[in-house]
Amino acid sequence: MIPRGAALLVIDVQKGFDAPGWGPRNNPGAEGTVAGLLEAWRLAGWPVVHAQHVSVEPGSALGPGQPGVEIKPEAEPGEGEPLFQKSVNSAFIGTRLEEYLRSEGIESLVMVGLTTNHCVSTTARMAGNLGFTAFVVEDATAAFDCGGPDGIVHPAELVHAVSLASLHGEFATVVAADEVLSALARLTDHNS
């Protein structure tokens, strides 16, 4: 399922997403799941890559110098783990992420982070279009309530589910964290 040596790409797990202005959110355990995946990846010695959103929008909680731009403790980059800062949804736009992955021979990405329907989705779509094998971990991502142009507010759980359904089988494979951890354990088992 997960190819040996796939990189874990941690997207925008930042303090600014705790701001009340975002509204209701699903999957409150996402950050804990991200932390567990990070620990497993590091123990396996597999590559870990980080993306951080640094907004150019005035007043954004994710703006430069704002406390919200900081990465949450559960997802802070470890020593030697590259961090790519971006100002748009895709971690590939305006960064050297693609160049880095190609130079390291990384062909597969396992994506986690915030938010499912924005930066995770956009990055997964681009990864698929660029020829990477992409996976999105459903329980290591989360979304917020989202208002449509008709004024209807769609609940976070629905936004999350539809976003994942839109990715699965087209741009990425949507997987659960326990599946990923089981695959990682099998691939790194010294007896196999």
FENHU-V173523 format. One record per helix or strand of 2 or more residues. SS is the DSSP state (~ for helix, > for strand). FROM is the first residue (numbers start at 1). TO is the last residue. If there is no record, write none. Layout:
SS/FROM/TO  SS/FROM/TO
This chain:
>/7/11  ~/15/18  ~/20/22  ~/30/44  >/48/53  ~/67/69  ~/73/75  >/83/86  ~/97/103  >/108/114  ~/116/129  >/133/142  >/146/147  >/153/154  ~/156/167  >/172/175  ~/177/188
